[in-house]
């Protein structure tokens, strides 16, 4: 996998996590700028999905393809699910759901790197 994509995903999600923690402490729902940050993160995740599938098709590594693609799809879907849930619940709980979704992306991303390295 691309170190740049992984770094971008981790940095963007950690910045979003800090913004969401601040919103939770202030007892505010997520703001438009938070959703914009998550949209940028989602674009990077979609690019990662495409790049990951292309790299998998051309690699000689011992990577479990089904597991790898499943994690790619899962990490790509985690944020939209959290965003839709948060938009339906415009309270502090909705902000907490977004925080959980963002932290889920970080965990899935790190697991994706382990799978790509062949140590799955």
WOBELCOR-V411920 format. One record per run of one state. SS is the DSSP state (hx for helix, st for strand, lp for the rest). FROM is the first residue (numbers start at 1). LEN is the number of residues. If there is no record, write none. Layout:
{{SS:FROM:LEN} {SS:FROM:LEN}}
//
This chain:
{{lp:1:2} {hx:3:23} {lp:26:6} {hx:32:26} {lp:58:7} {hx:65:24} {lp:89:3} {hx:92:25} {lp:117:4}}
//
